[in-house]
Amino acid sequence: MRLYVYLLEGRDWAIKDSYLKLQVGKFKSKTRVLKNTKNPFWNEEFVFRVHDLEDEFVLSMYHHEDHPSGFFNGSAGDLVGRVKIPVWTVANEENQILPPTWFSLERPKSVKSVDKDCGKLLLSLSLHGKVQDISTDHLSYVHSSAENNNFKEWEGTFASSHNSHLSTALSRKILDGKQLIKAMAGRLEKFFNKKEETSKKDDSSEPSTTMSDYEDQMEEPPSYSSFKGSIELMQSRNEEREMPENLQGGVLLDQTYMTLPNDLNMALFSPDSEFVKDLVELQGTTDIQEGPWTWKSGDTSCLTRVVTYTKSAKKLVKSVKATEEQIYVKANGEEFAVLVNVSTPDVPYGNTFKVELLYKIMPGGELSSGEESAHLVVSWAINFNQSTMMKGMIEGGARQGLKESFEQFSSLLSKKYKVITAGDMSDKDHMLATLQTEQQFDWGLAIQYFWNFRVITTLFMLLYVLVHIILCGRSKLQGLEFPGLDLPDSIGEIVTCGLLVFELERVYNMISHFVEASLRRGSDHGVKAQGDGWVLTVALIEGVNLNSLNPTELVDPYVVFTCNGKTRTSSVKLQTLDPQWNEILEFDAEGEPPSTLDVEVFDFDGPFDQSSSLGHAEINFLKHASTELADLWVPLEGKIAQSSQSKLHLRIFLDNNNGVETIRDYLAKMEKEVGKKLDIRSPHRNSIFQKIFVLPPEEFLISDFSCSLKRKMPLQGRLFLSARIVGFYANLFGHKTKFFFLWEDIEDIHVLPPSLSTVGSPLLVIILHKSRGLDARHGAKILDEEGRLHFYFHSFVSFNVASRTIMALWRTRTLEPDQKAHIAEEQLDDEGKPVLHEDTGSYLVVDDVNMSNVYSVELPISIKSLMGIFDGGELEHRVMSKSGCLNYVTTAWESVASDVYERRISYRFSRRVSTFGGEVSCTQQKYPILTDGGWVVHEIMTLHDVPFSDHFRVQFRYQIEKSTLALNSCKCDIYVGVTWLKNTKFEQRMTRNIIGKFTHRLEEILQLVEKEILLATQL
C-alpha cells in the first residue's frame, strides 16, 4: 500500500527561509529549500510505502541558513513546527482521498512562545492513486476564493493525541469543502484559464513527481530493479539452505524450459511481471493487489510479500477473494524455492484450511545445443487448522481446482518459454562425448612430478661426484685398503656417501611409483558393459580439495566405485589435490536396478602397500532425479575429507537397454521364488506409488499388502514392495505416515508367534543393519543396543503370501550370485508341486477367542474313519467337492512341535455356498488326546474377495473322542468363533451370519462323511 502526498503551499510562516521533512514509518524524504518568503509554494508530490494504517504521516518545518555561525550553531536546521496525520484518517475518507486541506503547524514543546501556531500548510493525501489532478482543481479554487475574499479557511490541528485526530476530521467533514468546490465550478474554470500563463512562467509551480534526494529513498514504489537487488542481497548472504522436499499433496507441474533459472524466477515473482498480467487476464482474476517484497526477520531472514485478488466464478463456485503470502525459502542465483500460503476464508469451511504451494526452480542441465535450461516443479499440500467432516470433499475440490489452474499456467508459460523434451536434453552420449576417450603418456605430467627440489639436488650431487671421480687421479692404498677396496678417508666422505645413497633411494622410489601409477592409468576406463538389463555408467570428471594426513605432502588419488558387489577403479593422478580424470566407467548389466553406489577415494602408495582412504560417500539413486545424477557434486565423508570439504564431480546414468522385457524377466524369476504369479502393475498405479514416496520414474511396484504397523499403537496402512525398497504408507484422519528403506539395509527377517496384542496374527519383524535406514526411524518399534532398527508388521490378509514375497525379494537383493543360482536350481525341482493361492501362515490359535459349541453329534463310525476327512485323501476331496468347494488343494501334514502337526488348504466356494464365490485359505493344526486316542483339530480360515474380508478371521475347533454309547463309534463336538481385526458397525450382524452359515455347512459335511464311510463299508 502506498500513500501519495501532494504538497501545495504554505501561509503566514514564522520564518522566510525554510524546507520541509516528510516521514511515514521508517521512510523519509524532504522538499527543496524556498528562500525569502513566508508564503512558500511547492506544488510537489511524494510517495511513501505504508505497512500499517496505524502509522502517522509526520511533516516537519525546518529553518535554513546558508552561513551558520559555527559548528555548534543551533539556528541552522532548527525545528520550527510540525503536524502529524494518522494514515487511518485517510483510509476512512471517500475513495481513500483527503482533498486539499489547511493544517496548522504547531511549535515543538521545547520552543517557548506565546503563539503555538507557526503557519499553515495546504496539502492533499491519497491511498488510492496519484492526486495531482484532484489537487490542481482544489488549488485553483483556493486562489480564486482568496482573491475575492470569499474563501473560508479549513483549519485542522493534528496533535499527537487520538482525540485531536477525531475532532479535526469531524470539523473538516462539517465544512464539507468538496460541496463548495462543486458549487463554484464555473468560477474556477474562468480563474484557472486566467492564471494559466502566470503558472507557466513560475518554475516553482511546475508539478513535480520526482522523489527527493534525501539520504533514505526507500519510499520508491517496488520495481524490477529493486526486486533484483533484493534477490542479489539474499544470495550474497550465502546461507546454506537445502532445497525443500516436494509437498505431500503431489506435483502439479514438473517441466523444463529453455531459459535461465534466474530469468524464470523473475518472470514468475518480480513486481509488474508481464507473465503474471497475462495469467491474470487468462484466468479472469480481478482486483489483484501485489504488496512489496520486504525482509522478514527471524531465525532465518527471507523475502516475503502479500498478494490479494478475487478469483473468477466457476460453474459451481462463486467468485471468492484469496490472499497469498509468498516467502522465498531459498535463492542463491541458481536455485530458487518460494513457498506460497493461500487462504480463501470466503469459501465454505474456508477458515478451517490453507493451501500450500511450493515453487522450485533448479538448473535443468545443458542442452545438446549448449544452452542452459531451468527445471520448474510445483507441488501442493493442504493444511487443516481444525478437524472437519468435509475434509475429503475439501481436498478433492482443492485438487481439481489447482489442476485446472495450473493447466492454464503451464499452457501460458510454454508460450513464453520453449518446453524442453527428453530429446532436447543433454543425453548420455552427448555429455560423455566431451570427456577424454584416450589415455596417453603425459610428458608434462612427468616433468611436473619430477621437477622438485629433491630430484634436482640428487642429480646435482650425483653429477658433482661423477665429475670429481673423473678429475681425481688414482689414489694410494692407505690403512686397511687393498686393491679393489677403496674406503672413505674421512668422516666427511662417509656423510657425503650416505646422503647420496639416501637421496638416490628416494629418487628410485619416485620413479618406481610413477611407473606403477602410469601402468594403472585407465585400467577400467573405456571398458564397455556386457549383457542386457540395467547398465550403470559413471563419468568421473574431477575432484577438489583432496587432502591427506600430512598436509605438507601432495597425494596420488584414485577412486574405487562399488555397485552390487562389483568394483570399477579409476586411474591414479600423481601429486595433486585437485585431480582431473575425465574417465568413463561402466558396470555390466544386471537384471535388477541398483540401489546405491559406494565411492571411496584412496591415496596410491604402491601395488603391495595398503592405500590410505581420503574420503568416501554413498549415492542413493532413489533420492536423486536423473537430471541431478547427470551432473552431481558428491561431498566426501571422513574426518580428513569433511575438514577439507573434499568433493567429487560425477555424471551418473542408469539405463535399461532391454526395456520392459527386463522387468518381465525379473518378475518371472521372482514368481518361482514367491510361488504366485506377479504381473506388471498399471502405469497409473506405478505413478501413484512413485508420488507417495517421491521415487524416480524407473522404480516399479511389484506387490502391496494391507497390514498394521506395530508401534505404541497399531497403525493400519499398506506395505509396498518394489525392486529396491520396502515402503509403508498410512493416512489416518489426514495424518500421513510414510517411510521406506532399501532391501540392502535389511540384516534379518523373522516371524514371531501371535499374541493378544496382534489379534491372533503373527508378527513379521524386519531388522536393519546398524546405522541404516535412519530416515525411517519414526516407523520403528525399537532401536536396540547395537543401533539397529526393528520394524513390526502384522494383520496381513494373507500372512504366508506376504512373508514369502518379502523373504524372496530380500534374498534376491542380498545373496551372492552363486547362492541365487543354487536357489534357482531348487525352484526348478519344485515346479511340479501344487501352489496354494494364499494362506494365513503358520501360527497357533489364540486361546481367549470366544468360541461357541455349534454342533455335537454321535456317529456310528470309528475315530480313525472320521479322521479320514482330514488326511487329504480321496474321501476328503470327494466330500469337500460335494459340499461346494472348488479347486480343493491341500498340503501334507508337517510336524511343527511335539505331537503337533500342521497343514494348509486352499479352495474356492461355489456360487451355491457364497454368492461372492470367494477364495478360502486355511491353516489346520492337530494333536492327539492322550486319554482315549481322540484328536483335536484347530482351523483358522481366511476369506478373500468378499466384503470386509480383511476385518475378520473364522476359527474352528473339532474335538473327536470315543463315544460311550456304542463300540466303534465316536463323538464330534464342533466350536466356531470369529476374530475381528478391525471394528465395524456390522460386526454383530456379520458374526451371526457367519456362525449360522457355517453351523449349517458343518452339519451337511458330517452327514456326507457318515454317508460316504457307511457306503464304503457296505461295498
Protein Blocks (a to p, Z undefined) as FASTA:
>chain_A
ZZddddfbdehiabfbdcddddehjbccdddddehiabdcfkpacddddfbfkbccdddd
ddddfbdfbfklckgopafbdcdddfklmmmpghhiacdddddddddfklgcfblbgbdc
dddddfkbccklmmmmmmmmmmmmmmnopaccddddddfbfklmmmmmmmmmmnommlmm
mmmmmmmmmmmmmmmmmmmmmmklpccfbdcfbfblclbccdfklmmmmmmmmmmnopac
ddddddfkbpfbdcdddddfklmmmmmmpghifklmmmmmmnopahiacddddddddfbg
cddddddddddddfklccdddddddddfbdghjaccdddddddfkbghklmpccdddddd
ddebjafkopacdddddddddddfbdcfklmmmmmmmmmmmmmmmmmmmmmmmmmpccdd
fklpccfklmmmmpcfbdcddfklmmmmmmcfklmmmmmmmmmmmmmmmmpccdddehjb
cehiacdfbfklmmmmmmmmmmmmmmmmmmmmmmmmmmmgoklgoiacededjddddddf
bdehiacfblmbccdddddddeehiacdddddehiabdcfkpacdddddfbdcfbdcddd
dddebjkbccddfbdcdddfklpcfklmmoccdddedjklmmnopacddddddddfkljm
lmmmmmmmmmmmnopacddddfklmmmmmmmnopafkbccfbdcddddddfbccdddddd
dfkbccddddeehiacdddddfklpmbdcdddddfklnopacddddddehihklmmmmpf
bdcfkopacdddehifblmlmmmmmmmmmmmmmmcfklmmmmmmmmmmmmmpccdfbdeb
jadddfklccddfbdcddfbdfklmmmmmnopaklmmmmmmnopahiacdddddfbehia
cddddddddfklpmnlpacdddddddddfknopacdddddddehiahklmpccddddddd
ddfkbghiacdddddddddfbdcfklmmmmmmmmmmmmmmmmmmmmmmmmmmmmmmmZZ
